[in-house]
């Protein structure tokens, strides 16, 4: 797959500032949440997961970044186990929370690696604009 300038320039991962704001600050908040009481930790983690999941979905829509199409829903799905631990349905100490945090971060890293290795950094969009991107602005018929 080709990485077109249009896709790269619209990719939030290409900007240090937006990458920090969209993904790294929430990950730091998740880490910092380990040092606060469980109820506050659950709220911090849920907000961070909503933030990162939404950022991934918006980035996937902006530039068709392959892994963002999968990590967005993954982050949003990880709200469920955080909520379950947070309201005490399942009892877990700090090691349970650390394990869940490692699962969240490790899982998103695995999704990133597997999807971009398999399908490339950007996915093909259907339609003429994709063909123009791939063939350098020239219209071609298949």
C-alpha positions in Angstrom: 0.0 0.0 0.0 1.2 3.5 -0.6 1.4 6.2 1.9 0.1 9.3 0.2 0.9 12.8 1.4 -2.8 13.5 1.9 -3.2 10.5 4.3 0.0 11.2 6.2 -0.7 14.9 6.7 -4.2 14.1 8.1 -2.9 11.3 10.3 -2.9 12.5 14.0 -0.1 10.0 14.7 2.1 12.0 12.4 2.0 15.0 14.8 3.8 14.8 18.1 1.3 17.3 19.7 -1.9 15.5 18.6 -0.4 12.1 19.4 0.5 13.2 22.9 -2.9 14.7 23.5 -4.9 11.9 22.0 -3.1 8.8 23.2 -0.1 9.4 25.4 -1.7 11.7 28.0 -4.6 9.3 28.6 -2.0 6.4 29.0 -0.2 8.5 31.6 -3.5 9.2 33.3 -4.2 5.4 33.4 -0.8 4.9 35.0 -1.4 7.7 37.5 -4.8 6.2 38.2 -3.1 3.3 39.9 -2.1 5.6 42.8 -5.6 6.9 43.6 -8.6 5.1 45.3 -10.4 2.5 43.2 -13.5 4.6 42.5 -11.5 7.5 41.2 -9.2 5.1 39.3 -12.2 3.6 37.5 -13.5 7.1 36.5 -10.0 8.1 35.3 -9.6 4.9 33.3 -13.1 5.1 31.7 -12.5 8.7 30.6 -9.1 7.9 29.2 -10.5 4.9 27.3 -13.4 6.9 25.9 -10.9 9.6 24.9 -8.4 7.2 23.2 -11.2 5.2 21.6 -12.9 8.2 20.2 -9.5 9.6 19.0 -8.8 6.4 17.2 -12.2 6.3 15.5 -11.9 9.9 14.4 -8.3 9.4 13.1 -9.5 6.3 11.2 -12.2 8.4 9.6 -9.7 11.3 8.8 -6.9 9.3 7.2 -8.0 5.6 7.1 -5.2 4.5 9.4 -5.5 0.8 9.5 -5.0 0.0 13.2 -7.2 2.9 14.4 -10.2 1.1 12.9 -9.5 -1.7 15.4 -8.0 0.0 18.4 -10.9 2.5 18.7 -13.5 -0.2 19.3 -10.9 -2.1 21.4 -10.4 0.8 23.8 -14.2 1.3 24.0 -14.7 -2.4 24.8 -12.1 -2.2 27.6 -14.5 0.1 29.4 -16.6 -2.9 30.4 -13.9 -4.7 32.5 -12.9 -1.4 34.1 -16.5 -0.7 35.0 -16.9 -4.2 36.4 -13.8 -3.8 38.6 -14.7 -0.3 39.5 -18.2 -1.1 40.9 -16.9 -4.1 42.7 -18.8 -6.9 40.8 -15.4 -8.7 40.7 -13.0 -8.1 43.5 -9.5 -7.3 42.5 -6.6 -5.8 44.3 -3.9 -3.5 42.8 -2.4 -6.5 40.9 -5.7 -7.1 39.1 -5.7 -3.4 38.1 -2.1 -3.6 36.9 -2.9 -6.7 34.9 -5.9 -5.1 33.3 -3.8 -2.0 32.5 -1.1 -4.2 30.9 -3.8 -6.1 29.0 -5.3 -2.8 27.7 -1.9 -1.3 26.6 -0.5 -4.6 25.4 -3.6 -5.5 23.5 -3.7 -2.2 21.7 0.0 -2.6 20.8 -0.7 -6.1 19.5 -3.6 -4.8 17.4 -1.4 -2.0 16.0 1.4 -4.5 15.1 -0.8 -7.2 13.6 -3.1 -5.0 11.5 -0.5 -2.7 10.0 1.8 -5.7 9.3 -1.0 -7.6 7.6 -2.8 -4.8 5.8 -0.4 -1.8 5.8 -0.4 1.5 7.5 -3.4 2.9 5.5 -6.4 1.0 4.2 -7.7 1.5 0.7 -10.8 3.6 0.4 -13.4 2.7 -2.1 -14.1 5.3 -4.8 -12.3 7.5 -7.2 -10.4 9.5 -4.7 -8.5 6.4 -3.6 -7.6 5.6 -7.2 -6.4 9.1 -7.7 -4.3 8.9 -4.6 -2.8 5.5 -5.6 -2.1 6.5 -9.2 -0.8 10.0 -8.5 -3.9 12.1 -9.4 -4.6 10.4 -12.7 -8.0 8.8 -13.3 -7.7 5.2 -14.4 -10.3 2.6 -15.1 -10.0 -0.9 -13.8 
